[in-house]
Amino acid sequence: MSSWPSAKARRVFAALNRIGWHHDRTVGSHKILKKPGWADYPFSFHDSEELGSAILAKIEKRTGLKPEDL
């Protein structure tokens, strides 16, 4: 069982900001996030979109986001 609850994209985006990611630029509907020491991360979700545990686990691998950060 996954430890990730489902969450709205706006909540995940806010959590990424709190852990040090910042919005660098927008390419189409993708927000490109940057954090020193990490590869750029294209955040491609709309604010009201519900993200499930599988997507959140993938975001964790690329950004270091943890369930407790939400």
ABEGO torsion letter per residue (X at the ends): XBABBBBBAAAAAAAAAAAGBBBABBBEABBBBBBBGBBBBBBABBAABBBBAAAAAAAAAAAGBBAAAX
